[in-house]
Amino acid sequence: MSQQIDDDNLEPQNSILKPTNSSLTSKNNSKKPEPETVYEAEAVAKKSFSQRWETSRFWLVRGSYIVLRSVWMVVMFIGGFIVWLISLLFI
């Protein structure tokens, strides 16, 4: 038997009427291909000493952090107050 070819479904390979997007081809030619990114192992940020001290699992370490921080805040408040009083003398 002879094969019957359906001409409606066939398109020539080099069709002149084939739509092309010339703006895309000109833009793609000017761009250089980007190199592939190499994924490195995510760096785990180390906690600072004060953060480790604040979140320690030992209650004595956490308690000493809270006490020392409170003392430091009181000292800074008193120092700021003294500086404020001295600055009033020079007005």
Beta strands, then each sheet from edge to edge (+ up, - down):
end
